[in-house]
Amino acid sequence: MSMPLDPLSRLFACLGACLLSLGFAAGCALLPSAEPLPQPSPSAVPPGEFRVIGYLADWNSPQAVIQFDKLTHLNYAFLLPQPDGSLGEVQHPQRLSQLVQEAHASGVKVLIAVGGWGYDDAFEQLAADPQARQRFVANLAAYTAAYELDGVDIDWEYPDPGDSARNFLSLMQALRQALPAESLLTAAVVASGKLAEGIPAEVFPLVDWLNIMAYDRNNQNHSPLDYAQEALDYWLQRGLPRQKAALGVPFYARPDGVPYRLLVAFDPSAASRDETTYQGRQVFYNGIPTLQAKARLALERAAGIMIWELSQDTSGENSLLAAIHQVVRREDSVLP
């Protein structure tokens, strides 16, 4: 009986298969293909279901305790794109493998989030170069297979209107074609405004949903309830189906990005409001009442809620994820 392959061995095996399936010959030349793009996996939310999507930062993953019973999807962040289409490995690959096993045992799907803040130039270069773009797609398809991941979340912050937006569309089309039909394909997008115009509406049919980052509006009161409402207004008015909208919420304060768990460790009463004084400075965040109001908003107008980032939460009665879960568990049976 042969020994099972570890993720790295699976990665090399899957990469070879993906290169062949994408039409790579010697020298990475591309073979033309007339095959139509596959449709995305089914994404309409059935009655009684609601997505709760939590990002987990790779650098915080070793010490994070995940409440899998309150999640539907885990986005592991970040795999780092390189301008030539290669991928920089995550810092804790063994932890990623462990989390995939734990998540799957709990019925939670795991996506790899690619990019993040500071990788705009890498995306711009690889997406503009057809060979680098296809190399990136092949590498990413192989990576998801090797780690037994359920999909890919593209965090390009941010494609600009014009050539950049067209290249983003080409990248998403190539990913949708390369990934298995059952694999999820999502993207993180800004709440509204000029930067959001770099996401063409032609992307909507390709994705299973968009993670709408309705936070960081400014460096103070950065994520009030009305900003969440404005973000959903913007994307739904552009034609994004409600079933493909996930409202993003923060588990941290501005300025300085202080994790919510530190705020309530210093002052437990901070859980019930949206601003407090921490280390002599006024900070702004979302406490339990606001997070529950946003959960109700997402139930009414979207089909999911997205969290940045799970390790910033606390445990027990002041947990923000538990507060969201209370709303979703009680009310999501009315979701059409």
C-alpha positions as CSV (number, residue, x, y, z in Angstrom):
1,M,0.0,0.0,0.0
2,S,1.5,3.4,-1.0
3,M,2.0,6.2,1.5
4,P,-0.3,9.2,1.1
5,L,1.2,12.3,-0.4
6,D,1.9,15.3,1.8
7,P,0.6,18.7,0.6
8,L,3.9,19.7,-1.0
9,S,4.2,16.4,-3.0
10,R,0.5,16.8,-4.0
11,L,1.3,20.4,-5.1
12,F,4.0,19.3,-7.6
13,A,1.8,16.5,-8.9
14,C,-1.2,18.7,-9.3
15,L,0.8,21.5,-10.9
16,G,1.9,19.2,-13.7
17,A,-1.6,18.2,-14.3
18,C,-2.9,21.7,-14.2
19,L,-0.2,22.9,-16.7
20,L,-1.3,20.2,-19.1
21,S,-4.9,21.0,-18.7
22,L,-4.3,24.7,-19.3
23,G,-2.5,24.0,-22.6
24,F,1.1,24.6,-21.6
25,A,3.7,23.2,-24.0
26,A,7.5,23.6,-23.9
27,G,8.5,27.1,-23.1
28,C,5.0,27.8,-21.6
29,A,3.4,28.5,-24.9
30,L,-0.4,28.4,-24.7
31,L,-2.6,26.2,-26.9
32,P,-5.8,27.9,-28.2
33,S,-9.0,26.6,-26.8
34,A,-12.5,27.2,-28.0
35,E,-14.2,25.6,-25.0
36,P,-16.8,27.8,-23.3
37,L,-16.1,29.0,-19.8
38,P,-17.6,26.7,-17.2
39,Q,-20.4,28.2,-15.0
40,P,-19.6,29.0,-11.4
41,S,-20.7,26.5,-8.8
42,P,-24.3,27.0,-7.5
43,S,-24.4,30.0,-5.2
44,A,-28.0,30.8,-4.6
45,V,-28.5,30.5,-0.9
46,P,-31.2,27.9,-0.2
47,P,-33.9,28.8,2.3
48,G,-32.6,28.6,5.9
49,E,-28.9,29.0,5.0
50,F,-26.7,32.0,5.4
51,R,-22.9,32.3,4.8
52,V,-20.7,33.3,7.7
53,I,-17.3,33.8,6.3
54,G,-14.3,34.4,8.5
55,Y,-10.8,35.4,7.4
56,L,-7.9,34.1,9.4
57,A,-4.5,35.7,8.9
58,D,-1.7,33.3,8.3
59,W,0.6,35.2,10.8
60,N,-2.0,34.8,13.6
61,S,-3.1,31.3,12.7
62,P,-0.9,29.3,15.2
63,Q,-2.5,30.7,18.3
64,A,-6.0,31.2,16.9
65,V,-8.9,29.2,18.4
66,I,-11.6,28.9,15.7
67,Q,-15.3,28.6,16.6
68,F,-16.1,26.3,13.6
69,D,-19.6,25.8,14.8
70,K,-20.4,29.4,14.0
71,L,-18.9,29.6,10.5
72,T,-19.8,28.3,7.1
73,H,-16.5,29.3,5.4
74,L,-12.9,30.1,6.4
75,N,-10.7,32.2,4.2
76,Y,-7.0,31.6,5.0
77,A,-5.0,34.8,4.3
78,F,-2.8,35.3,2.4
79,L,-1.0,33.4,-0.4
80,L,1.2,36.0,-2.0
81,P,1.2,36.6,-5.8
82,Q,4.4,37.3,-7.6
83,P,4.7,39.4,-10.8
84,D,5.8,36.4,-12.9
85,G,2.8,34.3,-11.8
86,S,4.6,32.3,-9.1
87,L,3.3,32.1,-5.6
88,G,4.9,32.9,-2.3
89,E,4.2,30.2,0.3
90,V,2.2,30.9,3.5
91,Q,4.2,31.1,6.7
92,H,2.5,28.2,8.3
93,P,1.6,25.5,5.7
94,Q,1.2,22.8,8.3
95,R,-1.3,24.9,10.2
96,L,-3.2,25.4,7.0
97,S,-3.4,21.7,6.4
98,Q,-4.5,21.2,10.0
99,L,-7.2,23.8,9.7
100,V,-8.5,22.3,6.5
101,Q,-9.0,19.0,8.3
102,E,-10.6,20.6,11.3
103,A,-12.9,22.7,9.2
104,H,-14.0,19.9,6.9
105,A,-14.7,17.7,10.0
106,S,-17.1,20.5,11.1
107,G,-18.7,21.0,7.7
108,V,-16.9,24.3,7.1
109,K,-15.4,25.0,3.7
110,V,-11.9,26.6,3.4
111,L,-10.7,29.0,0.7
112,I,-7.2,30.4,0.2
113,A,-7.2,34.2,0.0
114,V,-4.6,35.5,-2.4
115,G,-3.0,38.9,-2.3
116,G,-4.1,41.5,0.3
117,W,-3.0,45.0,0.9
118,G,0.3,45.9,-0.8
119,Y,0.2,43.4,-3.7
120,D,-1.5,45.6,-6.2
121,D,1.7,45.9,-8.3
122,A,2.2,42.1,-8.4
123,F,-1.4,41.7,-9.6
124,E,-1.1,44.5,-12.1
125,Q,1.9,42.9,-13.7
126,L,0.8,39.2,-13.7
127,A,-2.7,40.0,-14.9
128,A,-1.4,42.1,-17.8
129,D,0.9,39.4,-19.1
130,P,-1.0,36.4,-20.7
131,Q,1.8,33.9,-19.9
132,A,2.3,35.1,-16.3
133,R,-1.5,35.1,-15.8
134,Q,-1.8,31.5,-17.0
135,R,1.2,30.5,-14.9
136,F,-0.5,32.1,-11.9
137,V,-3.8,30.3,-12.6
138,A,-2.0,26.9,-13.0
139,N,-0.1,27.4,-9.8
140,L,-3.2,28.4,-7.9
141,A,-5.3,25.5,-9.2
142,A,-2.5,23.1,-8.2
143,Y,-2.2,24.7,-4.8
144,T,-5.9,24.3,-4.0
145,A,-5.8,20.7,-5.1
146,A,-2.7,19.9,-3.0
147,Y,-4.1,21.4,0.2
148,E,-7.6,20.0,-0.5
149,L,-9.1,23.5,-0.5
150,D,-12.6,24.4,-1.5
151,G,-11.9,27.5,-3.5
152,V,-10.0,30.7,-4.1
153,D,-10.6,34.3,-2.9
154,I,-8.9,37.0,-4.9
155,D,-7.9,40.0,-2.8
156,W,-6.5,42.4,-5.4
157,E,-6.5,45.8,-3.7
158,Y,-7.4,47.4,-6.1
159,P,-7.8,47.1,-9.8
160,D,-8.3,50.5,-11.5
161,P,-10.9,51.3,-14.1
162,G,-9.7,50.8,-17.6
163,D,-6.9,48.3,-18.6
164,S,-6.5,47.1,-15.0
165,A,-10.2,46.3,-14.7
166,R,-10.1,44.4,-18.1
167,N,-7.1,42.4,-16.8
168,F,-8.9,41.6,-13.6
169,L,-11.8,40.2,-15.7
170,S,-9.4,38.1,-17.8
171,L,-7.8,36.8,-14.6
172,M,-11.2,35.8,-13.1
173,Q,-12.3,34.2,-16.4
174,A,-9.1,32.1,-16.5
175,L,-9.5,31.1,-12.9
176,R,-13.1,30.1,-13.4
177,Q,-12.1,28.0,-16.4
178,A,-9.2,26.3,-14.6
179,L,-10.8,25.5,-11.2
180,P,-13.0,22.4,-10.9
181,A,-16.7,23.2,-11.3
182,E,-17.3,22.5,-7.6
183,S,-14.6,25.0,-6.5
184,L,-15.7,28.3,-5.1
185,L,-14.4,31.5,-6.7
186,T,-14.8,34.8,-4.7
187,A,-13.2,38.2,-4.5
188,A,-12.8,40.9,-1.9
189,V,-14.0,44.3,-3.1
190,V,-14.0,47.8,-1.7
191,A,-17.3,49.2,-0.3
192,S,-18.0,51.8,-3.0
193,G,-16.6,54.7,-4.9
194,K,-13.9,55.1,-7.6
195,L,-11.9,52.1,-6.5
196,A,-15.0,49.9,-6.8
197,E,-15.3,50.8,-10.5
198,G,-12.3,48.6,-11.2
199,I,-14.6,45.6,-10.7
200,P,-16.5,45.2,-14.0
201,A,-20.0,43.8,-13.8
202,E,-19.0,41.0,-16.2
203,V,-17.2,39.5,-13.1
204,F,-20.5,38.9,-11.3
205,P,-21.5,35.7,-13.2
206,L,-18.1,34.3,-12.7
207,V,-18.0,34.5,-8.9
208,D,-19.9,32.6,-6.2
209,W,-20.0,35.8,-4.2
210,L,-18.2,39.1,-3.4
211,N,-16.8,40.0,0.0
212,I,-17.7,43.6,0.4
213,M,-15.2,45.4,2.7
214,A,-17.5,47.9,4.4
215,Y,-14.8,49.1,6.8
216,D,-11.7,51.4,6.7
217,R,-13.8,54.3,5.4
218,N,-11.5,56.5,7.3
219,N,-9.0,56.2,10.2
220,Q,-11.5,56.9,13.0
221,N,-15.2,55.9,13.0
222,H,-14.4,53.6,10.0
223,S,-17.4,51.2,9.9
224,P,-20.7,52.6,11.1
225,L,-24.0,50.9,10.2
226,D,-24.9,53.5,7.6
227,Y,-21.6,52.7,5.7
228,A,-22.7,49.1,5.5
229,Q,-26.1,50.2,4.2
230,E,-24.4,52.4,1.6
231,A,-22.0,49.6,0.5
232,L,-24.9,47.2,-0.1
233,D,-26.8,49.9,-1.9
234,Y,-23.8,50.5,-4.3
235,W,-23.2,46.8,-5.2
236,L,-26.9,45.8,-5.5
237,Q,-27.7,48.8,-7.6
238,R,-24.8,47.8,-9.9
239,G,-26.5,44.5,-10.5
240,L,-24.8,42.2,-8.1
241,P,-27.4,39.6,-7.1
242,R,-28.3,39.6,-3.5
243,Q,-27.3,35.9,-3.3
244,K,-23.7,36.9,-4.2
245,A,-23.3,39.7,-1.6
246,A,-21.5,39.2,1.6
247,L,-21.3,42.2,4.0
248,G,-17.9,42.7,5.5
249,V,-17.5,43.7,9.1
250,P,-14.4,44.5,11.2
251,F,-13.2,42.9,14.4
252,Y,-10.7,45.7,15.1
253,A,-10.6,49.4,15.9
254,R,-9.3,52.5,14.2
255,P,-6.9,54.1,14.4
256,D,-4.1,51.6,14.7
257,G,-6.1,48.4,14.1
258,V,-6.3,47.4,17.7
259,P,-8.0,44.0,18.0
260,Y,-11.4,43.9,19.6
261,R,-10.2,41.2,22.1
262,L,-7.7,43.7,23.6
263,L,-10.4,46.3,24.0
264,V,-12.7,44.1,26.0
265,A,-9.8,42.6,28.0
266,F,-9.0,46.1,29.1
267,D,-12.7,47.1,29.7
268,P,-15.4,44.4,29.3
269,S,-18.1,47.1,29.0
270,A,-16.5,48.2,25.7
271,A,-18.4,45.2,24.1
272,S,-21.7,47.2,24.3
273,R,-20.5,50.3,22.5
274,D,-18.6,51.4,19.4
275,E,-15.9,53.6,20.9
276,T,-13.7,53.5,23.9
277,T,-10.5,54.8,25.3
278,Y,-7.6,52.4,25.0
279,Q,-4.1,53.2,26.3
280,G,-5.1,56.9,26.5
281,R,-6.4,57.1,23.0
282,Q,-10.0,57.2,21.6
283,V,-10.7,54.3,19.3
284,F,-13.6,53.3,17.1
285,Y,-14.9,49.8,16.3
286,N,-18.1,47.7,16.2
287,G,-19.4,46.4,19.5
288,I,-22.0,43.7,19.9
289,P,-25.2,45.9,19.2
290,T,-23.8,47.2,16.0
291,L,-22.5,43.8,14.8
292,Q,-25.9,42.3,15.5
293,A,-27.6,45.1,13.6
294,K,-25.3,44.5,10.6
295,A,-26.1,40.8,10.8
296,R,-29.8,41.6,10.5
297,L,-29.0,43.9,7.6
298,A,-27.1,41.2,5.8
299,L,-30.0,38.8,6.4
300,E,-32.4,41.3,4.9
301,R,-30.4,42.5,1.9
302,A,-27.5,40.0,1.3
303,A,-26.7,36.4,1.7
304,G,-23.8,36.4,4.0
305,I,-21.6,38.3,6.4
306,M,-17.8,38.4,6.2
307,I,-15.3,39.0,9.0
308,W,-11.8,40.5,9.1
309,E,-10.4,38.9,11.2
310,L,-11.2,35.9,13.4
311,S,-8.1,36.0,15.7
312,Q,-9.1,39.5,16.7
313,D,-12.2,38.2,18.5
314,T,-12.5,37.2,22.1
315,S,-14.3,34.2,23.6
316,G,-17.3,33.9,26.0
317,E,-20.2,36.2,26.3
318,N,-18.4,39.2,24.6
319,S,-17.4,37.3,21.4
320,L,-18.5,39.1,18.3
321,L,-18.8,35.9,16.3
322,A,-21.1,34.5,18.9
323,A,-23.2,37.6,18.8
324,I,-23.5,37.3,15.0
325,H,-24.3,33.6,15.4
326,Q,-27.2,34.5,17.8
327,V,-28.8,36.6,15.1
328,V,-28.2,34.2,12.3
329,R,-29.4,31.1,14.2
330,R,-32.6,32.9,15.3
331,E,-33.5,34.7,12.1
332,D,-32.0,33.0,9.0
333,S,-35.0,30.7,8.5
334,V,-36.8,33.7,6.9
335,L,-34.1,34.2,4.2
336,P,-35.8,33.7,0.8
